[in-house]
Amino acid sequence: MKKPLSPEADFTAWTRKAESDFKTAEHILTLKRNCPYDAVCFHAQQCAEKYLKALLVSRSLYFPKTHDLRLLMQKLPADVKLEVPLEEVVSLNRYTIEARYPGDWEPFNRKEAERAVAIARKVREAVKACLPPEME
């Protein structure tokens, strides 16, 4: 059985993974031809999700195993004011399924992928602004 991480180590683990997703989304978006926009959108959603989980961990708050950004936002304490509208963040939720699995979905395009990365960037910066200085 794995030993639980300390809150600081757990926070760092979440932010490292979030940064990896952010860099991946940005890098894929640089492709001029045959850009897999679905992958960009998926990694943008994952970045936002992991930053929200990092923020919850930094406050020693429990969250269930979920990809639902609305639920994670609702778990934030009242004193945490993320400067990103809830509905904007929640718009990334669809990418947990539609970007990864075949289905009768609308095709993804550059504009949508750019918007997803922009929202992930906002969540990333908003979370960083809410952290105590020793965790930045």
C-alpha positions as CSV (number, residue, x, y, z in Angstrom):
1,M,0.0,0.0,0.0
2,K,1.3,3.4,-0.9
3,K,2.1,5.8,1.9
4,P,0.0,9.0,1.8
5,L,1.9,12.1,0.7
6,S,2.2,15.2,2.9
7,P,-0.1,18.0,1.9
8,E,2.9,19.9,0.5
9,A,4.2,17.0,-1.5
10,D,0.6,16.1,-2.7
11,F,0.1,19.8,-3.8
12,T,3.4,19.7,-5.7
13,A,2.5,16.4,-7.4
14,W,-0.9,17.9,-8.5
15,T,0.7,21.1,-9.8
16,R,3.4,19.3,-11.7
17,K,0.8,17.2,-13.5
18,A,-1.3,20.2,-14.2
19,E,1.7,22.1,-15.7
20,S,2.5,19.1,-17.8
21,D,-1.1,19.1,-19.2
22,F,-0.9,22.8,-19.8
23,K,2.4,22.6,-21.7
24,T,1.1,19.7,-23.7
25,A,-2.0,21.5,-24.8
26,E,0.0,24.6,-25.7
27,H,2.5,22.6,-27.6
28,I,0.0,20.5,-29.6
29,L,-1.8,23.7,-30.6
30,T,1.4,24.9,-32.3
31,L,0.9,22.3,-35.0
32,K,0.0,24.0,-38.3
33,R,-1.4,20.9,-40.0
34,N,-3.4,18.0,-38.7
35,C,-3.6,19.4,-35.2
36,P,-5.5,17.0,-32.9
37,Y,-7.8,19.6,-31.4
38,D,-9.5,17.0,-29.3
39,A,-6.2,16.3,-27.5
40,V,-5.7,20.0,-26.9
41,C,-9.1,20.3,-25.4
42,F,-8.6,17.2,-23.2
43,H,-5.3,18.5,-21.8
44,A,-6.8,21.9,-21.2
45,Q,-9.6,20.3,-19.1
46,Q,-7.0,18.1,-17.3
47,C,-4.9,21.2,-16.5
48,A,-7.9,23.0,-14.9
49,E,-9.0,19.9,-13.0
50,K,-5.6,19.3,-11.5
51,Y,-5.1,22.9,-10.5
52,L,-8.4,22.9,-8.8
53,K,-7.5,19.7,-7.0
54,A,-4.1,21.2,-6.0
55,L,-5.9,24.2,-4.5
56,L,-8.2,21.8,-2.5
57,V,-5.2,19.9,-1.3
58,S,-3.4,23.1,-0.3
59,R,-6.4,23.7,2.0
60,S,-6.4,20.1,3.2
61,L,-9.9,19.6,1.8
62,Y,-11.3,16.3,0.6
63,F,-12.5,15.8,-2.9
64,P,-14.0,12.6,-4.5
65,K,-12.4,10.9,-7.4
66,T,-14.1,13.0,-10.2
67,H,-13.5,14.9,-13.4
68,D,-16.4,17.2,-12.7
69,L,-15.1,20.8,-12.6
70,R,-18.4,22.1,-11.2
71,L,-18.2,19.7,-8.2
72,L,-14.5,20.7,-7.6
73,M,-15.4,24.4,-7.8
74,Q,-18.3,23.8,-5.3
75,K,-15.8,22.2,-2.9
76,L,-13.8,25.4,-2.7
77,P,-14.2,27.2,0.6
78,A,-16.2,30.5,0.7
79,D,-13.0,32.6,1.3
80,V,-11.6,31.4,-2.1
81,K,-12.7,33.6,-4.9
82,L,-11.4,32.3,-8.2
83,E,-11.6,35.1,-10.8
84,V,-12.9,32.7,-13.5
85,P,-16.7,32.4,-14.0
86,L,-18.0,29.0,-13.0
87,E,-19.8,28.4,-16.3
88,E,-16.6,29.2,-18.2
89,V,-14.7,26.6,-16.2
90,V,-17.6,24.0,-16.4
91,S,-17.6,24.4,-20.2
92,L,-14.4,22.3,-20.2
93,N,-16.3,19.3,-18.6
94,R,-17.4,17.9,-22.0
95,Y,-13.8,17.2,-23.0
96,T,-13.4,14.5,-20.4
97,I,-15.5,12.2,-22.6
98,E,-16.0,13.8,-26.0
99,A,-12.3,14.5,-26.6
100,R,-11.2,11.0,-25.7
101,Y,-13.9,8.6,-27.0
102,P,-15.6,8.1,-30.4
103,G,-19.2,9.3,-30.6
104,D,-21.6,11.5,-32.5
105,W,-19.9,14.7,-31.3
106,E,-19.4,17.9,-33.2
107,P,-15.8,18.0,-34.5
108,F,-13.3,20.1,-32.6
109,N,-11.7,23.1,-34.3
110,R,-8.8,25.5,-33.7
111,K,-11.1,28.2,-32.2
112,E,-12.5,25.8,-29.7
113,A,-9.1,24.5,-28.8
114,E,-7.7,28.0,-28.3
115,R,-10.7,28.9,-26.1
116,A,-10.1,25.7,-24.0
117,V,-6.4,26.6,-23.5
118,A,-7.4,30.2,-22.6
119,I,-9.8,29.0,-19.9
120,A,-7.1,26.5,-18.5
121,R,-4.7,29.5,-18.4
122,K,-7.2,31.5,-16.4
123,V,-7.8,28.7,-13.9
124,R,-4.0,28.2,-13.6
125,E,-3.4,31.9,-12.9
126,A,-6.4,32.2,-10.6
127,V,-5.4,29.2,-8.5
128,K,-1.8,30.5,-8.2
129,A,-3.2,33.8,-7.0
130,C,-5.1,32.0,-4.2
131,L,-2.1,30.1,-2.9
132,P,-0.1,31.1,0.2
133,P,3.4,32.4,-0.7
134,E,5.2,29.3,0.5
135,M,3.2,27.2,-2.0
136,E,3.7,29.2,-5.1
